[in-house]
Amino acid sequence: MPLAIKYGVGGISDPTWTEIIQDEEQKPDFKKLIQFLSTEYVNHPEGINPPWDRVFRPFEITIFDNIKVVIVGQDPYPRFGQGDGFGFSLNPNEDITTSIDVIYSALEEDDVEFIRPNHGCLRPWALQGVLLLDAVLTYRKNENNTGGSFPNQRKNLHFGKGWETFVGSILKKLSKEHTNLVFLLWGTDAADVGRSIENEQDQHKILSAIHPIAHTYSDSNYTHWNYEKCFSETNNYLRSHGKGEINWQLPLTCEDL
């Protein structure tokens, strides 16, 4: 039984994901990570995001064999209950964050059909084969770090605890088992774990950009998000390789989710 299920994360029904996670559990770094998280969630039950039962949410919803696109960000939202376990995604009742606002603005400017919804839940993308990850899948605020320049600030105490190795292994596995995936790497941390992607034969499309909120920092050298129409570029690539496009349009209201 995977530790993810043993510790109550449960719900991973896809046998391929189950096998992959079981393989990861044999690695010392992953064992240390799970031990660390077990203590963290006991000692800080409402100080960590996402909740324990949502940490492996992407692997519960997005079937391995159906994956077309992988989006990787930095780490989860800081406030308890704000995120729903998918990278960048919010619980439907949460206010739109800066990251979501920037992503929605990029979609409105891109050559895809998109009308801005009143929520930040990206779960419909996950159901279409978009794996929504972060370089680090859990967050607890570092109370001793209240500032710093993006992207080098480390307000999250869960950096460097093993998530980066795990996510890198997932990306490597995906790149080896699939062909013609699109990897959208948003931010320095995403680019770092993205080095694990095997793409020597250009069998995948890798589109890198700064993190969506990088340009909002006063000491940033960026004035806009350099997304370069990545959503239409993704669909163009998928279509050119005989794959179905992603419908980036989300339900307009929470009630429609």
C-alpha positions, 0 to 999 in steps of 0.5 A: 500500500502506498504511503500516500494512502497509508497516511490518509491521502488515499484516492489514487486509483490509477494503477500506473500512478500507484506503481510509480509512487510505490517505487518512489517510496523505496527511496531514502529521500521520499521516506524522509519526506513522508516522515517530515510531513507526518510530523509537520501535519501533526504539529501544525494541523492548520498551518500547512497548505494544502490539507493532508488529504489534498497533497496528492490530488493531481495523481488522484484526478489526472490519469497517467495515460491521459496526460497531454500537458504538464504545468509546473509552478513553485509551491502551494498558496500559503493560507490554509484551505486556499488551494485545492491541491492542484498547482495554481488552482484555488478552492471555488469559494476563494478570492482570485489570487494574483497568479490566477489573475495573471494567468487569466489575463494571458488567456484573454490575450492569447489566441484561444477562446476564453471568458474570465470566470468568477473563480480560480478552480482549475480542476476542469483542466486536470480532467482533460489531461493537464497535470497541475504540479508545483516544484514543492507540493506543501507549504508552511510559512517561515515566520523568520523570513518576511521579505526577500526578492523574488524568486530567491525568497524562501518563505516556505519551510518545505523547500529542500525537504525532498519534494523537488526530488520527487517531482523531478522523478515524476517529470522524468517518468512522464517524459520517458513513458510518453511522447509529444507532451507539452511541459509548461515550466513557470518560474525558477523552481519549475525550471530546476525540477524540469531539468529531469525531463528527458528530451534529447530527441525533441520528443516533447515541447518545453515552454518556460516562462517566469512565474506569473507573479514575478513582474509584480515584485518591485525589485523584479526586472520583469514588467510582464509575464513572458508567457508567449501565448503558451496556451495556443502554442500548446494546442498547436503542438498537440494538434500537429501530433494528432492529439486533442486540444485542451479546452482552456475555458473554465465554467464561468461560475462556481455553481457550474463546476 
